[in-house]
Amino acid sequence: MTAAYLHLLHTAFMAHDSEAIWHVRGAWGEDNTRDELRRAKRKKLVWGWIDSLGLQVGDIDHLVVTRRGGLVAVDSKWRSRIDDKADMARAAQKVRLRAEALTRDFLKGDSRGSRRAKVNPLSVTSVVVLWGPAQRGVPRGANVDGIEFIAGRDFVAWLQRLDGEQVDKAAADDIVRKLEERRASVQASRAAPA
């Protein structure tokens, strides 16, 4: 009886808050991508990553430091069907720009003093990883406005095919450490009373 009541209460919440189901699906997509990143790390395809990196404007679901592909900014989505490809591609472009700006802040060039590098020391590739029933309809190499769409079940294989910029372990550890510090400071500033 108690379980039925709790289920009814949960269903009423979902029906009342129309955005609640989107948040739940978003969390499912991010959790699934995180699981795939763990597999990729065991297979030695990635050095590490940061999840849910909040920024002043928006966030990055996952920023991955690969071994042979620079940085990958991942926008995880859970969809039953895909009817907003252009919107998802625009959102992924914004994620890439945010990741590039963030890494420019962290990775200084060879210039003296406190000047930052004018070019990004590591390339950033932005992708949309799709989960849910919609992933079955994503063909290999699907691309919208320069953003690659990857079925969640194929994400590790996609990481395996990366053959670009090599990232050494020391640089990767430094990037992940700085990103973790950044995430902690953003979370602390959001939690502090205004």
N, C-alpha and C positions, 0 to 999 in steps of 0.2 A: 504494500500500500504506500509506504514511504517512497520507494523507488518510483512508482507511478506518479506520485505527487511531484517529486523532483524533476522527472522527465517533463511533465506538463508545465511546470514553472520555467524550465529551460526553453521549451518550445514557445511559450508565451513571450519570453524575452527575445528570442530570435524573431518572432513575428512582429513584435513591437519596435525593435531597433533594426531597421532595414539594412543598415551598414554592418551589423554584427556578423552576418554570414560572410561578408567580404573579409572581415578581419580574421575570422576563423580559417577561411580558405587561404588567406595570405600566410598565416602562421603554418598551415600544413605545407604549403609550397616551400617556405624557408626551411622548415624542419627536414623535408625530403632532400633539399639541396645540400644542407649541412651533412646529412648522412652520406651523400655521394662524395662530398669533399673529404670526409673521413676515409672513404675507400680510396680516393685518389692519393691521399697522403700515405696510406699503407702501401700503395703501388709506386710510391716515390715520384709522383707526377707534380705534386705541389709541395712547397716548403711550409706553407701555413696560410691562414686567412683570418679575417675579422668579420664577424656577423653584426648586423644591425648598427652600422656606424652612423650615428646621428650627426647632422651638420646644421648650420644656421638655417639653411633652407633645404628641407627634405632629408633623405637618408640614403645610404647604400646598403642593400640587403646583405651582400657578401663582397668583400674586396680580397681577391685571391692573389697570392704571390706564387707564381708558377716557377718551375725549374727551367722551362724552355719556351716561354711565351710572354715574358714581362708580367704585367699586372692584368687581371681580368676582373672587371666590375660586373657582378651578376645581379640581375633583377629577376627574382623568382616570382612566378605567377601560377596560380591554380585556376584552371578554367574548364568549364564543361564544354564550351565551344569558343571558337575564336571569331569574334566579330569586331574587334578593335585593334587590329594589327598596327595601323598607323599611329594610334595613340600609344601603344606599348613601345613602338620604335622610338617615338619622340621622348618618352619617359626614359628609355635606356640611353638615349643620346645625352640627356641631362645628367644621368648617373655617371656617364663617362667623363663629361666635363667637370663634374664635382670631384671625381677621383683624380683627374689630371691636376686640378687646382690643389687638391690636398697633397698629392705627392710632390708637386713643385715646392710647397711649403716645407716639406720634410727633407727632400733630397737636394742638397745644395750643389751648385756647380763648382767648377774649379776656381771661381773668382774669389778674390781676397775680401776680407771684411764680412759684413753681414748681408751683402747683396745676395739675392736668390738667383737661381739659374733661370734664364729666359726661356729655355726649352726644357721639356720634360725629360729627365734622365732615363726613365723607363717608359716604354710604350704601354698604353692602357687600351685594352680591348673590352668593349661592352657587349654583353650578350643577354638575351632573355631566355631563361630556362623554364619551360612549361611543364606543369604537372596536371594531373586529373585526366578526364576523358579526352580533352583536346590534344594531348600530346600524341595520340595515335595518328592524328592528321598532319603532323609536322614532318615534311620530307627532309632528308639530309641536305644540308646546305641552304635551307630556307633563309632568305635574306630580305629585309624590308628597310629601305633607306639606309643601307650600310650596316644594319644591325642584324646579327645572326640570331635566328630562333632555333633553339635546341630542345628536343624532347628530353624530359628529365631522365628517362631510362638510358639515353645516349650521352649524357653529360660527361661521364668518365672517359668514354671512348673519344669524345671531342677533345678533352684535355690531353689525351694520349697522342692525338694527331698534331698538337701544337709543335711547331718547329720554327721558333723565332728567337727572340732575344734571350740569351742565357742569363740566369740570375744566380750568383754564387750564394752559398749558405750564410756568410757573414752579412752580406747586404740584405738578404731575406730576413734574417733574425732582427736586424736593425729596423727594417721597415715594419715588421709585425710588432715589435716592441713600441715604436713610436705611435703606431695606429692604436694599440691598446691604451697607451697613455692618453691619446687624444679622446678616445671613446670614454675613458674614465672621467676626464675633466669635463666633457660635455654633459655626461650623466650627473656629475656633481653640481654643475652650474644650473641644470634644470631642476634638481632636487632642492637647491638652496631657496629659502624664502625670499620673495621679492622685496 
